[in-house]
Amino acid sequence: MDIFWIKKLASMLLMPIPLIIILLVCSVLLFRRNKKRIGSSLFGLATCLLMLFSTPWLPNLLLEPLEHYVPQYDQANQVEVVVVLGCDHSNDFRLSATSQLRACSLYRLMEGVRVMQANPGSQLLLSGGSKEEFSNAEAMLEVARAIGVDTARVILQTESRDTEEEAIAVKAVVEDKAFALVTSAYHMRRALRIFANQNLHPVAAPTEHFVKRSGNPGYWFSWFPRAVHLRKTELYWYETLGYWWLRLRGL
């Protein structure tokens, strides 16, 4: 099996929900074998993890520093190329171009267009491959065209499957030009490390922040368990595992 898919499978099995399910299944099996003390412990652990991961305190505490690893893009940093890393999409042609993009791709594209407009004469490099009929880069291009972006200023990179492959492909395009790197805020730390390994040092332009502060403290029921908080935990853990994997490889 390709190392790419082994890496993806291993990371998915270590995510919060699969981990909790594994603990619950093990607890049931232990109960059926009359090992009730260990089974009860595993069941209690799974319940505690579910509560911790699905209520806002721990997910926000973990994810916020990761999302603010670097500051927002400053227009004082002029660039020649704006690189937008791919995320995900669906080639469901019953949907509009915007609905075919996953939220992460839409956030990244919009930030890329914003940074490009702040840099007259710059180019927009849309990155991301796919085994779908159209690549992620091409799906983003359709939306960019629909909102009036001059496609003559757009470069497509449609072959890469992950950030490491994107960094290699981007290096061949940007060469020694100053460029901005647009990706989701939670992904920026790992992306910058990968690009630095290619001797690339872009201006960071993070987007799609999940942890947002407000002057309104919110209602007491905002502390109830919700799927969005599980998603925050998942994002933090996925990025942390990816970062450790880079360091383990000496990157």
Backbone bond lengths (Angstrom), bond angles and torsions (degrees), N, CA, C in turn:
res aa  C-N    CA-C-N  psi(-1)  N-CA   C-N-CA  omega(-1)  CA-C   N-CA-C  phi
1 M - - - 1.455 - - 1.535 109.43 -
2 D 1.322 116.87 140.44 1.458 122.79 178.13 1.530 109.73 -57.07
3 I 1.359 116.64 136.28 1.470 121.47 179.71 1.517 111.62 -57.08
4 F 1.339 116.83 -29.54 1.468 121.43 178.21 1.523 110.42 -59.27
5 W 1.348 116.51 -46.67 1.467 120.70 -177.64 1.524 111.92 -75.61
6 I 1.326 117.71 -32.33 1.469 120.33 174.60 1.524 110.08 -61.87
7 K 1.334 115.63 -44.14 1.463 121.36 178.81 1.527 110.92 -61.32
8 K 1.344 116.34 -43.28 1.463 120.57 -179.65 1.526 111.18 -64.98
9 L 1.341 117.05 -44.37 1.470 121.11 -178.80 1.515 110.93 -63.99
10 A 1.330 116.95 -44.82 1.467 120.56 -179.33 1.521 111.15 -61.94
11 S 1.330 116.70 -42.27 1.467 119.72 -178.61 1.526 111.14 -67.32
12 M 1.343 117.68 -35.90 1.452 120.61 179.80 1.539 111.66 -67.22
13 L 1.328 116.42 -38.96 1.464 119.91 -179.52 1.518 112.32 -67.45
14 L 1.328 116.83 -22.94 1.465 121.45 -178.89 1.521 113.05 -93.42
15 M 1.328 117.07 3.87 1.461 120.54 178.52 1.537 110.83 -72.56
16 P 1.338 117.89 158.98 1.475 121.24 -174.33 1.528 114.89 -53.50
17 I 1.337 118.33 -48.88 1.466 119.51 -175.39 1.533 112.09 -66.67
18 P 1.345 119.94 -49.67 1.471 118.38 175.55 1.523 112.67 -58.29
19 L 1.345 116.98 -37.74 1.458 119.93 179.45 1.528 111.26 -63.44
20 I 1.321 117.23 -43.22 1.476 121.43 178.74 1.531 110.18 -64.74
21 I 1.326 116.65 -41.94 1.468 120.28 178.83 1.523 110.74 -62.51
22 I 1.325 117.14 -42.39 1.474 121.11 178.21 1.531 110.12 -60.14
23 L 1.334 117.35 -44.12 1.464 121.08 178.69 1.528 111.25 -62.19
24 L 1.341 116.68 -41.79 1.467 120.38 -179.93 1.529 111.27 -66.37
25 V 1.324 116.96 -42.37 1.469 120.14 178.64 1.526 110.23 -63.35
26 C 1.334 116.50 -42.76 1.473 120.04 178.40 1.525 111.13 -62.77
27 S 1.335 116.98 -38.59 1.469 119.95 179.84 1.528 110.99 -64.72
28 V 1.345 117.10 -39.55 1.474 120.79 178.36 1.525 110.20 -65.31
29 L 1.326 116.66 -43.91 1.467 120.33 179.71 1.527 111.53 -62.81
30 L 1.321 116.18 -38.74 1.466 119.74 179.18 1.521 111.36 -68.83
31 F 1.340 117.55 -37.35 1.458 121.20 176.46 1.530 110.13 -61.13
32 R 1.330 115.79 -42.18 1.461 119.74 -177.76 1.529 111.91 -68.38
33 R 1.323 116.26 -20.62 1.464 120.48 177.01 1.536 111.35 -98.87
34 N 1.340 114.88 15.93 1.470 122.23 177.62 1.533 113.55 63.81
35 K 1.297 117.00 23.00 1.469 121.01 173.57 1.528 107.29 -99.26
36 K 1.346 114.11 67.36 1.452 119.90 -168.69 1.524 112.87 -71.25
37 R 1.325 117.25 -32.90 1.466 118.93 -178.55 1.532 111.17 -64.54
38 I 1.323 116.62 -48.17 1.462 120.23 179.24 1.530 109.87 -68.10
39 G 1.332 116.12 -39.83 1.464 120.59 178.85 1.518 111.22 -61.06
40 S 1.337 116.81 -43.48 1.468 120.61 178.43 1.519 111.21 -64.13
41 S 1.317 116.87 -38.13 1.471 121.08 179.22 1.517 111.17 -63.48
42 L 1.332 115.45 -44.56 1.463 119.08 179.18 1.527 111.48 -66.21
43 F 1.332 116.62 -39.07 1.464 120.57 178.04 1.531 110.17 -64.03
44 G 1.329 116.21 -42.56 1.464 119.95 178.35 1.521 111.72 -64.86
45 L 1.338 116.01 -39.90 1.470 119.97 178.44 1.524 110.43 -63.19
46 A 1.337 116.95 -44.43 1.464 120.80 179.55 1.526 111.02 -61.44
47 T 1.331 116.68 -40.63 1.470 120.82 179.80 1.518 111.07 -65.95
48 C 1.329 116.74 -43.90 1.472 120.58 179.04 1.530 111.21 -63.24
49 L 1.336 116.83 -42.56 1.460 120.23 178.93 1.522 111.06 -63.71
50 L 1.334 116.70 -40.46 1.458 120.14 178.70 1.524 110.80 -61.43
51 M 1.343 116.86 -42.31 1.463 120.75 178.80 1.532 110.98 -66.26
52 L 1.315 117.09 -44.61 1.462 120.99 -178.94 1.528 111.87 -64.33
53 F 1.338 116.00 -41.22 1.460 120.32 -174.92 1.526 113.13 -79.24
54 S 1.330 118.08 -20.81 1.467 119.98 -173.91 1.520 113.36 -106.20
55 T 1.331 118.86 -1.45 1.459 122.29 173.45 1.534 108.17 -107.73
56 P 1.324 119.24 155.15 1.475 120.74 -164.29 1.514 117.07 -70.54
57 W 1.326 119.90 -24.81 1.465 119.23 -168.28 1.530 112.30 -59.86
58 L 1.328 118.31 -57.96 1.467 120.85 -176.38 1.531 112.69 -67.83
59 P 1.349 119.85 -47.52 1.469 118.91 178.63 1.525 113.11 -56.95
60 N 1.335 117.17 -43.32 1.469 119.88 179.45 1.522 111.34 -66.05
61 L 1.329 116.73 -40.11 1.462 121.33 179.44 1.523 110.98 -61.75
62 L 1.318 116.97 -38.95 1.457 121.29 -178.46 1.530 112.13 -76.74
63 L 1.342 116.38 -44.43 1.454 120.33 -169.61 1.529 113.88 -81.54
64 E 1.324 117.75 -32.38 1.473 119.70 -174.49 1.535 113.14 -58.39
65 P 1.346 120.53 -47.52 1.472 118.58 178.38 1.524 112.90 -62.24
66 L 1.322 117.37 -32.97 1.459 121.09 179.07 1.528 110.27 -68.03
67 E 1.332 116.62 -40.53 1.462 120.75 -179.30 1.528 112.44 -71.60
68 H 1.329 116.92 -22.03 1.463 120.51 179.93 1.523 111.19 -111.49
69 Y 1.319 115.29 31.33 1.460 121.26 177.30 1.525 110.37 -61.18
70 V 1.319 116.62 -35.84 1.466 122.36 174.76 1.534 107.86 -130.23
71 P 1.334 118.33 155.91 1.468 120.63 178.58 1.523 111.70 -74.84
72 Q 1.319 115.78 172.34 1.456 121.07 176.82 1.524 111.19 -66.22
73 Y 1.319 115.76 162.00 1.457 121.01 179.25 1.528 110.56 -61.55
74 D 1.322 116.44 133.59 1.462 123.91 178.31 1.521 108.37 -108.76
75 Q 1.341 117.11 125.89 1.458 121.46 -177.10 1.522 112.80 -62.99
76 A 1.330 117.43 -13.92 1.464 119.82 176.34 1.525 110.96 -66.35
77 N 1.325 116.81 -21.96 1.474 122.07 177.85 1.527 109.47 -88.97
78 Q 1.323 116.53 89.47 1.456 120.75 -179.15 1.536 110.97 -76.34
79 V 1.337 115.31 138.78 1.463 120.89 -177.33 1.526 110.16 -131.71
80 E 1.335 115.04 161.05 1.459 121.24 178.70 1.528 112.36 -99.44
81 V 1.324 115.63 -25.91 1.467 121.01 -179.79 1.526 108.79 -133.69
82 V 1.330 115.85 140.53 1.465 121.47 174.61 1.521 107.76 -114.62
83 V 1.326 116.31 112.50 1.472 121.87 -176.76 1.524 109.40 -95.90
84 V 1.320 116.39 122.55 1.465 122.16 177.55 1.520 108.41 -108.83
85 L 1.319 116.47 114.65 1.468 120.13 179.21 1.520 110.56 -73.85
86 G 1.326 115.36 143.81 1.454 120.28 -179.25 1.520 112.66 -73.54
87 C 1.319 115.42 161.96 1.471 120.48 175.81 1.528 108.64 -134.59
88 D 1.331 118.31 -87.08 1.464 119.05 -176.36 1.524 109.76 -160.15
89 H 1.317 115.26 159.15 1.457 121.36 178.15 1.524 108.58 -161.72
90 S 1.320 115.21 176.26 1.463 121.05 176.01 1.517 108.70 -132.15
91 N 1.333 116.77 134.40 1.463 120.15 174.90 1.528 110.07 -87.12
92 D 1.320 115.65 57.09 1.463 121.34 177.00 1.531 106.67 -96.98
93 F 1.316 116.85 99.79 1.451 120.85 -171.13 1.525 113.27 -77.76
94 R 1.334 117.26 2.53 1.464 119.87 169.54 1.515 110.71 -75.01
95 L 1.350 116.19 -16.18 1.458 122.02 -174.12 1.518 111.21 -102.10
96 S 1.324 114.79 159.29 1.461 119.86 174.12 1.524 109.22 -68.78
97 A 1.327 116.46 166.02 1.466 120.87 -179.85 1.525 111.36 -59.38
98 T 1.332 117.33 -38.63 1.465 119.86 -179.30 1.521 111.38 -68.86
99 S 1.331 117.44 -36.20 1.467 120.24 -179.57 1.516 112.39 -73.97
100 Q 1.336 117.24 -21.76 1.458 119.19 177.14 1.528 111.69 -72.72
101 L 1.330 117.47 -24.77 1.461 120.45 177.15 1.514 110.68 -80.98
102 R 1.337 116.68 136.42 1.451 120.21 170.94 1.517 108.42 -69.70
103 A 1.313 117.42 158.62 1.465 121.13 -175.52 1.525 111.99 -54.82
104 C 1.336 117.46 -39.03 1.462 119.71 -178.68 1.521 111.55 -62.18
105 S 1.340 117.49 -40.56 1.462 120.92 178.54 1.521 111.03 -67.11
106 L 1.327 116.50 -39.12 1.462 120.76 -178.83 1.530 110.62 -66.93
107 Y 1.329 117.23 -44.01 1.466 121.06 176.79 1.528 110.60 -58.76
108 R 1.314 116.51 -47.13 1.462 120.93 -176.45 1.533 110.89 -65.06
109 L 1.325 116.14 -42.40 1.460 119.35 179.01 1.525 111.06 -61.98
110 M 1.336 116.94 -46.69 1.469 119.99 -178.13 1.527 111.54 -62.69
111 E 1.326 117.04 -39.93 1.465 119.68 177.45 1.531 110.15 -67.26
112 G 1.323 116.92 -38.94 1.455 120.39 177.87 1.518 111.94 -61.04
113 V 1.326 116.42 -43.01 1.466 120.98 178.21 1.535 110.10 -65.10
114 R 1.317 116.47 -40.62 1.477 120.15 178.83 1.524 110.95 -61.44
115 V 1.324 117.38 -45.23 1.466 120.92 -179.79 1.527 110.36 -67.63
116 M 1.335 116.90 -39.12 1.460 120.11 177.73 1.528 111.06 -60.74
117 Q 1.322 117.07 -42.72 1.458 120.68 179.72 1.528 111.95 -66.19
118 A 1.321 116.62 -25.56 1.464 120.46 177.28 1.524 111.92 -80.26
119 N 1.333 116.11 -5.86 1.466 121.47 -179.00 1.526 109.28 -129.05
120 P 1.339 117.57 83.34 1.470 120.72 -178.37 1.526 111.77 -54.10
121 G 1.310 114.84 133.78 1.452 119.93 179.38 1.512 114.55 87.40
122 S 1.321 117.94 -4.96 1.464 120.36 -179.69 1.523 110.73 -76.85
123 Q 1.327 115.74 164.26 1.459 122.19 177.13 1.521 110.11 -110.35
124 L 1.321 115.73 153.48 1.462 122.48 179.67 1.521 108.35 -109.50
125 L 1.340 116.63 115.51 1.460 121.00 178.76 1.521 108.60 -100.79
126 L 1.321 116.37 112.30 1.463 121.80 178.95 1.520 108.33 -96.99
127 S 1.316 116.56 124.91 1.462 121.35 -172.82 1.520 110.81 -119.39
128 G 1.326 115.54 151.14 1.459 119.78 173.81 1.509 113.08 134.65
129 G 1.315 116.52 120.34 1.456 121.74 177.92 1.513 111.48 -96.57
130 S 1.329 115.97 -177.69 1.457 120.92 179.59 1.515 109.01 -173.90
131 K 1.332 115.84 155.70 1.463 119.91 172.63 1.524 110.72 -89.58
132 E 1.337 116.35 1.43 1.459 120.77 175.91 1.526 109.44 -70.92
133 E 1.324 116.00 175.16 1.463 120.39 -179.89 1.522 110.95 -60.64
134 F 1.350 115.67 -39.13 1.458 120.87 175.45 1.517 108.83 -119.59
135 S 1.323 116.56 143.72 1.463 121.11 178.82 1.524 110.46 -72.62
136 N 1.324 115.49 167.08 1.460 120.58 176.90 1.527 110.75 -61.99
137 A 1.328 116.59 -38.81 1.467 120.10 178.44 1.522 110.90 -61.81
138 E 1.327 117.02 -41.62 1.466 120.57 179.82 1.523 111.40 -68.74
139 A 1.338 116.77 -36.24 1.464 120.23 177.23 1.526 110.52 -64.22
140 M 1.341 116.91 -40.52 1.466 120.06 176.62 1.522 111.35 -66.40
141 L 1.331 116.65 -35.79 1.462 120.53 179.30 1.525 110.90 -61.12
142 E 1.335 117.44 -39.12 1.456 120.59 179.19 1.526 111.28 -59.98
143 V 1.332 116.07 -41.33 1.469 119.64 179.14 1.524 109.99 -70.42
144 A 1.323 116.99 -41.72 1.471 120.61 178.44 1.516 110.50 -58.68
145 R 1.318 116.63 -42.89 1.467 120.68 178.44 1.530 110.58 -63.53
146 A 1.329 116.65 -40.48 1.462 120.94 -177.93 1.521 112.94 -64.93
147 I 1.345 116.82 -29.22 1.475 118.99 -179.11 1.530 111.79 -96.69
148 G 1.321 116.46 11.09 1.450 120.02 171.01 1.512 117.05 94.07
149 V 1.321 118.55 13.24 1.463 120.56 177.47 1.526 109.14 -70.52
150 D 1.316 116.52 135.41 1.458 122.05 177.76 1.528 108.49 -70.14
151 T 1.328 116.55 108.41 1.460 119.98 -174.67 1.535 112.56 -68.23
152 A 1.323 117.07 -13.19 1.464 119.37 175.54 1.524 110.92 -68.42
153 R 1.340 116.22 -18.19 1.466 121.13 179.41 1.530 111.97 -95.42
154 V 1.335 117.12 3.57 1.467 121.30 -174.54 1.534 110.49 -103.50
155 I 1.327 115.53 134.08 1.467 123.08 173.39 1.524 107.27 -112.77
156 L 1.335 117.38 136.02 1.464 121.10 178.77 1.518 110.78 -107.55
157 Q 1.313 115.15 138.59 1.469 122.67 173.33 1.522 105.37 -128.14
158 T 1.332 117.48 106.40 1.464 121.39 -166.03 1.526 115.32 -114.27
159 E 1.316 118.51 7.83 1.461 120.25 -172.22 1.530 114.84 -102.04
160 S 1.322 118.48 -24.27 1.473 121.21 -171.26 1.521 112.43 -74.07
161 R 1.337 115.39 148.62 1.459 121.82 -179.55 1.519 112.88 -106.61
162 D 1.332 117.11 -23.08 1.458 119.83 -179.94 1.526 109.17 -147.92
163 T 1.337 116.38 -179.05 1.463 120.32 -173.91 1.524 112.22 -65.64
164 E 1.310 117.64 -34.57 1.465 119.34 179.40 1.524 111.21 -64.00
165 E 1.319 117.11 -42.86 1.458 120.27 177.11 1.525 110.91 -68.30
166 E 1.338 116.99 -34.30 1.466 120.53 177.51 1.526 110.98 -63.79
167 A 1.322 116.82 -42.16 1.471 120.29 -179.28 1.525 111.11 -60.95
168 I 1.323 116.80 -41.53 1.470 121.05 178.88 1.526 110.53 -64.06
169 A 1.341 116.26 -44.40 1.466 120.84 -179.15 1.528 111.30 -67.25
170 V 1.325 116.61 -40.91 1.471 120.82 -179.36 1.523 110.66 -64.56
171 K 1.314 116.94 -38.86 1.466 120.45 -179.21 1.524 111.26 -57.48
172 A 1.316 116.56 -38.92 1.466 120.41 -179.40 1.521 112.08 -68.37
173 V 1.335 116.83 -23.54 1.465 120.62 -178.07 1.519 111.80 -91.36
174 V 1.339 117.24 -48.79 1.473 119.79 -172.80 1.522 112.47 -78.20
175 E 1.340 117.03 -28.04 1.468 122.09 -178.30 1.530 109.68 52.38
176 D 1.340 117.78 -117.19 1.473 119.34 -177.61 1.522 112.73 -103.21
177 K 1.335 117.73 17.25 1.473 121.12 -179.59 1.528 110.77 -76.91
178 A 1.327 115.31 148.91 1.469 120.02 172.92 1.525 108.04 -72.81
179 F 1.341 116.20 132.06 1.465 117.49 -179.12 1.523 111.63 -143.51
180 A 1.318 113.97 154.95 1.465 121.48 175.95 1.522 108.45 -99.89
181 L 1.309 115.82 147.14 1.463 121.57 178.10 1.522 108.89 -114.93
182 V 1.323 115.67 118.12 1.462 121.48 -179.40 1.524 109.24 -106.91
183 T 1.309 115.31 122.36 1.462 120.78 172.65 1.526 108.13 -155.34
184 S 1.321 116.81 173.81 1.463 120.81 178.89 1.526 109.81 -63.40
185 A 1.327 116.61 143.11 1.464 121.18 -174.02 1.525 112.26 -56.66
186 Y 1.333 117.51 -39.60 1.464 120.44 -178.69 1.535 111.73 -67.52
187 H 1.330 117.63 -21.22 1.465 122.83 -177.26 1.531 112.79 -94.47
188 M 1.333 117.37 -10.37 1.458 120.89 -169.08 1.529 113.23 -64.69
189 R 1.321 118.59 -42.20 1.465 120.13 -178.48 1.527 110.89 -57.80
190 R 1.321 116.63 -47.95 1.466 120.44 -178.66 1.528 110.82 -68.05
191 A 1.335 116.55 -39.72 1.466 119.98 -180.00 1.527 111.16 -62.63
192 L 1.335 117.27 -43.10 1.464 120.42 179.90 1.526 111.24 -63.20
193 R 1.318 117.00 -37.38 1.466 120.00 178.40 1.532 111.05 -66.62
194 I 1.329 116.11 -40.31 1.460 120.52 178.43 1.526 110.64 -64.80
195 F 1.326 116.94 -43.11 1.467 120.36 179.89 1.530 110.69 -68.73
196 A 1.322 117.33 -36.10 1.469 119.98 178.01 1.522 110.62 -63.19
197 N 1.342 116.98 -32.27 1.458 120.53 177.88 1.523 111.83 -64.89
198 Q 1.342 116.58 -20.72 1.465 122.07 175.44 1.535 110.98 -97.15
199 N 1.344 115.78 14.49 1.466 122.02 -177.51 1.527 111.93 60.01
200 L 1.321 115.31 36.84 1.455 122.13 176.72 1.525 108.52 -114.25
201 H 1.313 116.56 134.74 1.462 120.79 -176.62 1.527 109.87 -131.99
202 P 1.323 115.87 77.88 1.469 120.40 -175.29 1.529 113.02 -75.93
203 V 1.324 114.20 165.95 1.463 121.33 169.73 1.528 106.67 -83.58
204 A 1.305 117.34 124.50 1.465 121.00 -175.84 1.528 111.53 -76.11
205 A 1.335 115.05 138.62 1.464 121.26 175.45 1.531 108.06 -136.11
206 P 1.335 116.92 77.05 1.470 120.40 -177.10 1.520 112.69 -72.90
207 T 1.317 115.72 150.91 1.461 121.52 178.73 1.529 109.51 -148.02
208 E 1.322 117.44 -177.21 1.477 124.29 179.64 1.526 111.60 53.87
209 H 1.313 116.86 59.41 1.460 121.20 176.27 1.534 109.56 -79.68
210 F 1.303 116.44 134.54 1.465 121.45 178.33 1.527 111.88 -93.85
211 V 1.332 117.36 -33.51 1.468 120.74 -178.67 1.519 107.65 -95.67
212 K 1.329 115.81 113.50 1.466 121.47 -176.07 1.517 109.85 -127.77
213 R 1.317 114.91 127.82 1.459 119.65 179.16 1.518 110.31 -85.36
214 S 1.323 114.88 152.17 1.458 120.45 -179.67 1.515 109.33 -142.68
215 G 1.334 115.35 149.88 1.463 119.58 175.76 1.518 111.52 -68.17
216 N 1.329 116.05 -21.53 1.460 121.70 177.96 1.521 108.49 -87.69
217 P 1.336 118.52 116.69 1.465 120.16 -177.57 1.521 113.97 -66.20
218 G 1.337 117.24 -14.00 1.461 119.62 178.26 1.520 112.47 86.67
219 Y 1.292 115.77 171.67 1.454 122.21 -179.26 1.523 110.68 -90.41
220 W 1.337 115.08 159.98 1.457 119.42 -177.54 1.524 112.15 -60.49
221 F 1.357 116.73 -30.14 1.466 117.64 -177.58 1.530 112.26 -75.77
222 S 1.336 118.19 -4.71 1.472 119.33 174.59 1.527 110.99 -67.96
223 W 1.354 116.75 -12.60 1.460 121.03 179.11 1.523 112.27 -91.16
224 F 1.321 116.78 3.76 1.458 120.02 175.82 1.540 109.39 -69.92
225 P 1.330 117.74 152.67 1.473 120.34 176.14 1.529 111.21 -59.83
226 R 1.340 115.44 135.04 1.463 121.12 178.99 1.526 109.42 -144.09
227 A 1.330 114.96 152.17 1.462 120.60 -177.83 1.525 111.85 -63.05
228 V 1.333 117.86 -31.28 1.466 120.61 -177.96 1.528 111.20 -61.45
229 H 1.330 116.52 -32.42 1.466 119.57 179.66 1.533 111.04 -74.96
230 L 1.325 116.61 -33.89 1.457 119.51 171.75 1.528 110.32 -60.79
231 R 1.332 115.33 -38.57 1.461 120.20 178.20 1.534 111.04 -63.24
232 K 1.321 117.24 -41.02 1.474 120.43 177.87 1.527 110.66 -61.78
233 T 1.330 116.29 -44.41 1.461 120.42 178.58 1.520 110.61 -61.43
234 E 1.322 115.52 -42.52 1.463 120.78 -179.88 1.528 110.82 -61.90
235 L 1.329 116.90 -44.93 1.469 121.02 179.88 1.527 110.79 -61.99
236 Y 1.329 116.11 -45.09 1.467 119.74 179.98 1.529 110.38 -61.01
237 W 1.324 116.69 -46.45 1.464 120.14 -175.40 1.523 110.74 -69.10
238 Y 1.330 117.49 -39.74 1.457 121.40 179.02 1.529 110.73 -61.11
239 E 1.340 116.06 -46.24 1.462 120.05 -179.69 1.528 111.81 -68.44
240 T 1.316 116.93 -35.97 1.462 120.57 179.13 1.527 110.88 -66.72
241 L 1.330 116.42 -44.00 1.463 120.17 176.57 1.531 110.48 -60.84
242 G 1.335 116.72 -42.57 1.454 120.78 179.20 1.518 112.15 -63.78
243 Y 1.323 116.09 -38.26 1.473 120.58 180.00 1.528 110.39 -68.75
244 W 1.327 117.06 -42.43 1.477 120.45 177.50 1.530 110.51 -63.28
245 W 1.322 116.69 -37.61 1.458 120.92 179.15 1.524 110.76 -63.54
246 L 1.327 117.02 -38.34 1.466 120.58 175.61 1.539 110.88 -63.33
247 R 1.312 116.07 -46.13 1.472 119.62 -178.10 1.519 111.22 -67.00
248 L 1.330 116.22 -36.42 1.462 120.14 178.20 1.521 110.86 -62.12
249 R 1.321 116.84 -32.53 1.460 122.38 178.80 1.523 112.56 -87.05
250 G 1.327 115.93 0.03 1.462 119.80 178.65 1.509 114.46 77.81
251 L 1.344 117.24 22.67 1.466 120.89 -179.40 1.533 110.88 -96.62
